[in-house]
Every structure is written in C-alpha cells, then in structure tokens.
Amino acid sequence: MQILTLWEKLNEYSLQFRDWIFENYRNPLLWVGIVVGGYLIFRAVYSTLNKD
C-alpha cells in the first residue's frame, strides 16, 4: 500500500513540475539553471566514476 501512495505522490509532483516548466519555458534563467545543474551533476558523476 505504501508503494502505491509513493508512486501517486511522485506522479502528482511530476505533473506539477511539467506544468510549471510549460508556464515558464520562455524564462532564460530557467534554462541557464537547467544547463548549469546538468553540468554539475555530470561533473560529479564523471569525477566519481573516474577515481584512480
């Protein structure tokens, strides 16, 4: 029962996030934030996987 509730919450949050993105897709700061956030995640994962 808990997993179904968690799944429903995640689905609800993803729909809210999608609607927020659709409302703000013209905002250049949003896209800069997405690109910078993606770069930081990539850099962290890349440096973690390439430890000597």
N, C-alpha and C positions, 0 to 999 in steps of 0.2 A: 504494500500500500504506500509506503514512503517513497519508493522509486517513482511511482506514477505521479505523486504530488510534486516531486522534484522535477520531473520531466515537464509537467504542466507549467510550473513556475519558469523554467528555462525557456519554454516556448513563448510564454507571455512576455518575458523580458526581451527576447529576440524580436518579437513583433513590435514592441515599443521602440527598440533601438532602430529597427528598419524604418519605422515611421519618422523618427527623429532625423535620420540620415536623409530621407526623401524631402523633409521640410527644409533642411539646411545644406543641401548639396551645392549651392552656389557660394557658400562661405569659403574663401580661400584659406582661412585659418584652420578650418576643419581638415582640409586636405593636407596642409603642412603638418598638422598634428598627426594625421594618419601615416604620412610618409616617415616622419621622424620616429614615431612609435614603432613602425615596422622595421626601420633601420636598427633601432636599439634592440629590439627582440632578436633580429637576425644576428647582430653583433654578439649578443650574449650567448646565443645558441652556438654560433660558429666558434667563439673562443672556448666555450665549454667542451665542445667535441674535438677540438684540436690541441688538447693539452699534451705536452710531451712527457 
